[in-house]
Amino acid sequence: MAATTDVIDDLSQPPPLARNGAAWQLIADRVMGGVSNGTMRREIVRGREAIRMQGDVSLENNGGFIQIALDLAPDGAPIDAGRWAGIEIDVIGNGESYNLHLRTADVRRPWQSYRAGFVAEPEWRTRRLPFAEFEPHRIDAPLDRSTLRRIGIVAIGRAFHADFAIGGVRFHA
């Protein structure tokens, strides 16, 4: 019987490392002149090991995002996720809407991505995000699952306080 999931990160490695050997990173719009700020840390959230991101998204200075991101290969090379139907995350949060962003070998600019939204409820939930639901953002190329490079879990597009935690990330069939 074929596996129905494949682990991207199960938080089994010391922070900030993921299971694949790559490191989780906190990225804010400050890299482009914005003023949003945030923190990323490993902690226990409602009884579960988690990566927690908290911060304030600001639209000042053309800003508007904070995110935690992970390369899907330790060297940043693309991986082939063609046999999977999407990504699932175990998530808890403050009831706000967030995005999962994908980057592929076709993505050349920082503002380009493929995006799907979800709500981070105040209880642990597993959210399945099928690749078919990811919308291209400022890129004309269709999503090529055979060249996935990076995932990002993003608070974006409006001024608000972001607070979510993830307890695992997997590809799903």
Contacts in CASP RR format, 6 or more apart in sequence:
PFRMAT RR
TARGET T0000
AUTHOR 0000-0000-0000
METHOD contacts of the structure
MODEL  1
MAATTDVIDDLSQPPPLARNGAAWQLIADRVMGGVSNGTMRREIVRGREA
IRMQGDVSLENNGGFIQIALDLAPDGAPIDAGRWAGIEIDVIGNGESYNL
HLRTADVRRPWQSYRAGFVAEPEWRTRRLPFAEFEPHRIDAPLDRSTLRR
IGIVAIGRAFHADFAIGGVRFHA
2 173 0 8 1.000
3 173 0 8 1.000
4 172 0 8 1.000
4 173 0 8 1.000
5 88 0 8 1.000
5 170 0 8 1.000
5 171 0 8 1.000
5 172 0 8 1.000
5 173 0 8 1.000
6 84 0 8 1.000
6 170 0 8 1.000
6 171 0 8 1.000
7 19 0 8 1.000
7 168 0 8 1.000
7 169 0 8 1.000
7 170 0 8 1.000
8 18 0 8 1.000
8 19 0 8 1.000
8 20 0 8 1.000
8 70 0 8 1.000
8 72 0 8 1.000
8 87 0 8 1.000
8 151 0 8 1.000
8 168 0 8 1.000
8 169 0 8 1.000
8 170 0 8 1.000
8 171 0 8 1.000
9 18 0 8 1.000
9 19 0 8 1.000
9 20 0 8 1.000
9 24 0 8 1.000
9 70 0 8 1.000
9 168 0 8 1.000
9 169 0 8 1.000
10 19 0 8 1.000
10 168 0 8 1.000
11 42 0 8 1.000
11 49 0 8 1.000
11 50 0 8 1.000
11 51 0 8 1.000
11 167 0 8 1.000
11 168 0 8 1.000
12 19 0 8 1.000
13 19 0 8 1.000
13 21 0 8 1.000
15 24 0 8 1.000
15 41 0 8 1.000
15 42 0 8 1.000
15 51 0 8 1.000
16 23 0 8 1.000
16 24 0 8 1.000
16 25 0 8 1.000
16 40 0 8 1.000
16 42 0 8 1.000
17 23 0 8 1.000
17 24 0 8 1.000
18 24 0 8 1.000
18 70 0 8 1.000
20 72 0 8 1.000
20 73 0 8 1.000
20 74 0 8 1.000
21 74 0 8 1.000
22 70 0 8 1.000
22 71 0 8 1.000
22 72 0 8 1.000
22 73 0 8 1.000
22 74 0 8 1.000
22 76 0 8 1.000
23 70 0 8 1.000
24 40 0 8 1.000
24 51 0 8 1.000
24 68 0 8 1.000
24 69 0 8 1.000
24 70 0 8 1.000
25 40 0 8 1.000
25 68 0 8 1.000
25 69 0 8 1.000
25 70 0 8 1.000
26 38 0 8 1.000
26 39 0 8 1.000
26 40 0 8 1.000
26 53 0 8 1.000
26 66 0 8 1.000
26 67 0 8 1.000
26 68 0 8 1.000
27 66 0 8 1.000
27 67 0 8 1.000
27 68 0 8 1.000
27 69 0 8 1.000
28 34 0 8 1.000
28 36 0 8 1.000
28 37 0 8 1.000
28 38 0 8 1.000
28 65 0 8 1.000
28 66 0 8 1.000
28 67 0 8 1.000
29 35 0 8 1.000
29 36 0 8 1.000
29 58 0 8 1.000
29 63 0 8 1.000
29 64 0 8 1.000
29 65 0 8 1.000
29 66 0 8 1.000
30 36 0 8 1.000
30 37 0 8 1.000
31 110 0 8 1.000
32 62 0 8 1.000
32 63 0 8 1.000
32 110 0 8 1.000
33 61 0 8 1.000
33 62 0 8 1.000
33 63 0 8 1.000
34 58 0 8 1.000
34 60 0 8 1.000
34 61 0 8 1.000
34 62 0 8 1.000
34 63 0 8 1.000
34 64 0 8 1.000
35 58 0 8 1.000
35 60 0 8 1.000
35 61 0 8 1.000
35 63 0 8 1.000
36 55 0 8 1.000
36 56 0 8 1.000
36 57 0 8 1.000
36 58 0 8 1.000
36 63 0 8 1.000
36 64 0 8 1.000
36 65 0 8 1.000
36 66 0 8 1.000
37 55 0 8 1.000
37 56 0 8 1.000
37 58 0 8 1.000
37 66 0 8 1.000
38 53 0 8 1.000
38 54 0 8 1.000
38 55 0 8 1.000
38 56 0 8 1.000
38 66 0 8 1.000
38 162 0 8 1.000
39 53 0 8 1.000
39 54 0 8 1.000
39 55 0 8 1.000
40 51 0 8 1.000
40 52 0 8 1.000
40 53 0 8 1.000
40 68 0 8 1.000
41 51 0 8 1.000
41 52 0 8 1.000
42 49 0 8 1.000
42 50 0 8 1.000
42 51 0 8 1.000
42 52 0 8 1.000
43 50 0 8 1.000
43 52 0 8 1.000
43 165 0 8 1.000
44 50 0 8 1.000
45 52 0 8 1.000
45 92 0 8 1.000
45 165 0 8 1.000
46 92 0 8 1.000
46 123 0 8 1.000
46 124 0 8 1.000
48 90 0 8 1.000
48 92 0 8 1.000
48 124 0 8 1.000
48 167 0 8 1.000
49 167 0 8 1.000
50 92 0 8 1.000
50 165 0 8 1.000
50 166 0 8 1.000
50 167 0 8 1.000
51 68 0 8 1.000
51 165 0 8 1.000
51 166 0 8 1.000
51 167 0 8 1.000
52 163 0 8 1.000
52 164 0 8 1.000
52 165 0 8 1.000
53 66 0 8 1.000
53 67 0 8 1.000
53 68 0 8 1.000
53 153 0 8 1.000
53 155 0 8 1.000
53 162 0 8 1.000
53 163 0 8 1.000
53 164 0 8 1.000
53 165 0 8 1.000
54 161 0 8 1.000
54 162 0 8 1.000
54 163 0 8 1.000
55 66 0 8 1.000
55 155 0 8 1.000
55 161 0 8 1.000
55 162 0 8 1.000
55 163 0 8 1.000
56 159 0 8 1.000
56 160 0 8 1.000
56 161 0 8 1.000
56 162 0 8 1.000
57 64 0 8 1.000
57 65 0 8 1.000
57 66 0 8 1.000
57 155 0 8 1.000
57 156 0 8 1.000
57 157 0 8 1.000
57 158 0 8 1.000
57 159 0 8 1.000
57 160 0 8 1.000
57 161 0 8 1.000
57 162 0 8 1.000
58 64 0 8 1.000
58 159 0 8 1.000
59 157 0 8 1.000
59 158 0 8 1.000
59 159 0 8 1.000
64 156 0 8 1.000
64 157 0 8 1.000
64 158 0 8 1.000
64 159 0 8 1.000
65 154 0 8 1.000
65 155 0 8 1.000
65 156 0 8 1.000
65 157 0 8 1.000
66 154 0 8 1.000
66 155 0 8 1.000
66 162 0 8 1.000
67 101 0 8 1.000
67 152 0 8 1.000
67 153 0 8 1.000
67 154 0 8 1.000
67 155 0 8 1.000
67 156 0 8 1.000
68 152 0 8 1.000
68 153 0 8 1.000
68 166 0 8 1.000
69 101 0 8 1.000
69 150 0 8 1.000
69 151 0 8 1.000
69 152 0 8 1.000
69 153 0 8 1.000
70 150 0 8 1.000
70 151 0 8 1.000
70 152 0 8 1.000
70 169 0 8 1.000
71 149 0 8 1.000
71 150 0 8 1.000
72 78 0 8 1.000
72 79 0 8 1.000
72 81 0 8 1.000
72 148 0 8 1.000
72 149 0 8 1.000
72 150 0 8 1.000
72 151 0 8 1.000
73 79 0 8 1.000
73 149 0 8 1.000
76 149 0 8 1.000
76 150 0 8 1.000
77 149 0 8 1.000
78 104 0 8 1.000
78 105 0 8 1.000
78 146 0 8 1.000
78 147 0 8 1.000
78 148 0 8 1.000
78 149 0 8 1.000
79 148 0 8 1.000
79 149 0 8 1.000
80 145 0 8 1.000
80 146 0 8 1.000
80 147 0 8 1.000
80 148 0 8 1.000
81 131 0 8 1.000
81 145 0 8 1.000
81 146 0 8 1.000
81 148 0 8 1.000
81 171 0 8 1.000
82 145 0 8 1.000
82 146 0 8 1.000
83 173 0 8 1.000
84 131 0 8 1.000
84 145 0 8 1.000
84 171 0 8 1.000
84 172 0 8 1.000
84 173 0 8 1.000
85 130 0 8 1.000
85 131 0 8 1.000
85 132 0 8 1.000
85 172 0 8 1.000
85 173 0 8 1.000
86 128 0 8 1.000
86 129 0 8 1.000
86 130 0 8 1.000
86 131 0 8 1.000
86 171 0 8 1.000
86 172 0 8 1.000
87 100 0 8 1.000
87 102 0 8 1.000
87 128 0 8 1.000
87 129 0 8 1.000
87 131 0 8 1.000
87 151 0 8 1.000
87 169 0 8 1.000
87 170 0 8 1.000
87 171 0 8 1.000
87 172 0 8 1.000
88 126 0 8 1.000
88 127 0 8 1.000
88 128 0 8 1.000
88 129 0 8 1.000
88 169 0 8 1.000
88 170 0 8 1.000
88 171 0 8 1.000
88 172 0 8 1.000
89 100 0 8 1.000
89 118 0 8 1.000
89 126 0 8 1.000
89 127 0 8 1.000
89 129 0 8 1.000
89 153 0 8 1.000
89 166 0 8 1.000
89 167 0 8 1.000
89 168 0 8 1.000
89 169 0 8 1.000
89 170 0 8 1.000
90 124 0 8 1.000
90 125 0 8 1.000
90 126 0 8 1.000
90 166 0 8 1.000
90 167 0 8 1.000
90 168 0 8 1.000
90 169 0 8 1.000
91 118 0 8 1.000
91 120 0 8 1.000
91 121 0 8 1.000
91 124 0 8 1.000
91 125 0 8 1.000
91 126 0 8 1.000
91 127 0 8 1.000
91 153 0 8 1.000
91 164 0 8 1.000
91 165 0 8 1.000
91 166 0 8 1.000
91 167 0 8 1.000
92 120 0 8 1.000
92 121 0 8 1.000
92 122 0 8 1.000
92 123 0 8 1.000
92 124 0 8 1.000
92 125 0 8 1.000
92 164 0 8 1.000
92 165 0 8 1.000
93 120 0 8 1.000
93 121 0 8 1.000
93 122 0 8 1.000
93 163 0 8 1.000
93 164 0 8 1.000
93 165 0 8 1.000
94 120 0 8 1.000
94 122 0 8 1.000
94 161 0 8 1.000
94 162 0 8 1.000
94 163 0 8 1.000
94 164 0 8 1.000
95 119 0 8 1.000
95 120 0 8 1.000
95 121 0 8 1.000
95 122 0 8 1.000
96 119 0 8 1.000
96 120 0 8 1.000
96 155 0 8 1.000
96 160 0 8 1.000
96 162 0 8 1.000
96 163 0 8 1.000
96 164 0 8 1.000
97 117 0 8 1.000
97 118 0 8 1.000
97 119 0 8 1.000
97 120 0 8 1.000
98 117 0 8 1.000
98 118 0 8 1.000
98 119 0 8 1.000
98 120 0 8 1.000
98 153 0 8 1.000
98 154 0 8 1.000
98 155 0 8 1.000
98 156 0 8 1.000
98 162 0 8 1.000
98 164 0 8 1.000
99 115 0 8 1.000
99 116 0 8 1.000
99 117 0 8 1.000
99 118 0 8 1.000
99 153 0 8 1.000
99 154 0 8 1.000
99 156 0 8 1.000
100 115 0 8 1.000
100 116 0 8 1.000
100 117 0 8 1.000
100 118 0 8 1.000
100 129 0 8 1.000
100 134 0 8 1.000
100 151 0 8 1.000
100 152 0 8 1.000
100 153 0 8 1.000
100 154 0 8 1.000
101 113 0 8 1.000
101 114 0 8 1.000
101 115 0 8 1.000
101 137 0 8 1.000
101 151 0 8 1.000
101 152 0 8 1.000
101 153 0 8 1.000
101 154 0 8 1.000
102 113 0 8 1.000
102 114 0 8 1.000
102 115 0 8 1.000
102 134 0 8 1.000
102 143 0 8 1.000
102 148 0 8 1.000
102 150 0 8 1.000
102 151 0 8 1.000
102 152 0 8 1.000
103 112 0 8 1.000
103 113 0 8 1.000
103 114 0 8 1.000
103 148 0 8 1.000
103 149 0 8 1.000
103 150 0 8 1.000
103 151 0 8 1.000
104 114 0 8 1.000
104 141 0 8 1.000
104 143 0 8 1.000
104 144 0 8 1.000
104 147 0 8 1.000
104 148 0 8 1.000
104 149 0 8 1.000
105 144 0 8 1.000
105 147 0 8 1.000
105 149 0 8 1.000
106 139 0 8 1.000
106 141 0 8 1.000
106 144 0 8 1.000
106 147 0 8 1.000
107 113 0 8 1.000
107 114 0 8 1.000
107 139 0 8 1.000
107 149 0 8 1.000
109 138 0 8 1.000
109 139 0 8 1.000
111 137 0 8 1.000
111 138 0 8 1.000
112 137 0 8 1.000
112 138 0 8 1.000
112 139 0 8 1.000
113 137 0 8 1.000
113 138 0 8 1.000
113 139 0 8 1.000
114 134 0 8 1.000
114 135 0 8 1.000
114 136 0 8 1.000
114 137 0 8 1.000
114 139 0 8 1.000
114 143 0 8 1.000
115 134 0 8 1.000
115 135 0 8 1.000
115 137 0 8 1.000
116 129 0 8 1.000
116 130 0 8 1.000
116 133 0 8 1.000
116 134 0 8 1.000
116 135 0 8 1.000
117 129 0 8 1.000
118 127 0 8 1.000
118 129 0 8 1.000
120 164 0 8 1.000
124 167 0 8 1.000
128 172 0 8 1.000
131 143 0 8 1.000
131 145 0 8 1.000
134 143 0 8 1.000
136 142 0 8 1.000
136 143 0 8 1.000
151 169 0 8 1.000
153 164 0 8 1.000
153 166 0 8 1.000
155 162 0 8 1.000
155 164 0 8 1.000
END
